[in-house]
Amino acid sequence: MATAQTHSVDVNALPHIENIRLPIGDAYRKLWTLQRDTGTAAAVSLTGVTWTLIVSDKRGGTALLSKTTTTDWTTSGIHIDTAASGQFSVYLIGSDVTTIGVRSGAYYEVVATFPSGHADFPSMVKTLIAGSLTVREDT
């Protein structure tokens, strides 16, 4: 199993680009931790954050899939693993990947809307992660 990697990203230089490539029908899941680097890494609370996962046919194009927070692993979306620790997973179920279909050039983004009283990012909307999504034939 691969070791988790930490990426330092300037909040004003978002989104973090992460390209995804997977076979049609396969699920995708990746755990992320949102934290601030204040000399010592400090978790960003995800309590009250509203999430959107959007997959489009191309950047700025027609949405193929739009999902919000998921409380279990039966639907695509953003799963909050541990709100207090800033941990969330981006999740696509296999049937949604099949619906997206074999294609290259699709684009996805993970958008977080922070509430007005948030300690780190009050009333901010941030695209945290984005990138290309390539769905290939299962070989």
C-alpha positions in Angstrom: 0.0 0.0 0.0 1.3 3.5 -0.9 2.1 5.9 1.8 -0.1 9.0 2.1 1.6 12.2 0.7 1.2 15.7 2.0 1.0 18.6 -0.4 1.5 22.1 0.7 -0.8 24.4 -1.3 -1.2 28.1 -1.0 -4.9 28.8 -0.3 -4.8 31.6 -2.9 -3.3 29.3 -5.5 -6.0 26.7 -5.4 -7.2 24.4 -6.8 -4.7 21.6 -6.3 -4.5 19.8 -9.6 -4.9 16.0 -9.3 -5.6 14.1 -12.6 -7.6 10.9 -12.4 -7.4 7.9 -14.8 -9.5 4.8 -14.2 -11.1 1.9 -16.1 -14.8 2.2 -16.8 -17.0 0.7 -14.1 -14.3 1.1 -11.4 -14.9 3.1 -8.3 -12.6 5.9 -7.2 -11.8 7.0 -3.6 -9.1 9.3 -2.3 -8.7 10.6 1.3 -7.6 14.2 1.7 -6.8 16.2 4.8 -7.3 20.0 4.8 -5.0 21.8 7.2 -3.3 25.1 7.6 0.5 25.4 7.9 1.0 27.8 10.7 4.5 26.6 11.6 2.8 23.5 12.9 0.2 21.9 10.8 -3.3 22.6 12.2 -6.5 20.8 10.9 -9.2 22.9 9.3 -12.6 21.9 10.7 -15.0 20.8 8.1 -18.1 21.3 10.3 -20.8 23.2 8.5 -18.9 23.1 5.1 -21.2 22.5 2.1 -19.6 20.4 -0.7 -20.0 19.9 -4.4 -18.3 17.4 -6.7 -18.9 18.3 -10.4 -17.8 16.2 -13.4 -18.1 18.0 -16.7 -17.5 17.0 -20.3 -14.7 19.6 -20.4 -13.4 22.4 -18.3 -16.3 24.9 -18.1 -18.5 22.5 -20.1 -21.7 20.6 -19.6 -22.1 18.9 -16.2 -22.2 15.1 -16.5 -22.5 14.6 -12.8 -23.1 16.8 -9.8 -23.0 15.4 -6.3 -22.9 16.8 -2.7 -22.0 15.2 0.6 -22.4 11.5 1.0 -22.9 9.9 4.4 -22.0 6.4 3.3 -20.2 4.7 0.4 -23.3 3.9 -1.7 -23.4 7.2 -3.6 -20.8 9.4 -5.3 -19.8 12.7 -3.6 -17.7 14.0 -0.8 -17.5 11.9 2.3 -16.5 13.6 5.5 -14.3 11.1 7.3 -13.5 13.2 10.3 -14.8 16.8 10.3 -12.6 18.0 13.3 -9.5 16.6 11.7 -10.2 18.1 8.2 -10.4 14.7 6.6 -12.7 14.1 3.6 -12.8 11.6 0.7 -13.6 12.2 -2.9 -15.7 9.3 -4.0 -17.1 8.1 -7.4 -19.1 4.8 -7.4 -18.5 2.4 -10.3 -22.0 2.9 -11.9 -21.4 6.7 -12.1 -18.1 6.1 -13.8 -19.9 3.9 -16.3 -22.5 6.7 -16.8 -19.7 9.2 -17.5 -18.5 6.7 -20.1 -15.2 6.1 -21.8 -13.7 9.5 -22.5 -10.6 11.7 -22.1 -10.8 15.4 -21.5 -13.5 15.3 -18.8 -12.9 17.7 -15.9 -13.8 17.4 -12.3 -13.8 19.9 -9.4 -14.3 19.6 -5.6 -15.9 22.9 -4.3 -16.1 23.7 -0.6 -18.5 26.5 0.7 -17.4 27.5 4.2 -20.1 29.0 6.6 -19.9 32.6 7.7 -18.7 31.6 11.2 -15.9 29.4 10.1 -12.7 29.9 12.0 -10.3 29.6 9.0 -12.3 30.6 5.9 -15.5 32.5 6.9 -17.9 32.8 4.0 -15.4 31.6 1.4 -16.1 29.4 -1.6 -13.0 27.5 -2.7 -12.4 25.0 -5.4 -10.0 22.8 -3.5 -9.2 20.0 -6.0 -9.6 19.9 -9.8 -8.2 18.1 -12.7 -8.8 15.9 -15.8 -10.8 12.7 -15.5 -10.0 10.0 -18.0 -12.2 6.9 -18.1 -10.7 4.2 -20.3 -11.9 0.8 -21.5 -11.5 -2.0 -18.9 -8.7 -4.2 -20.2 
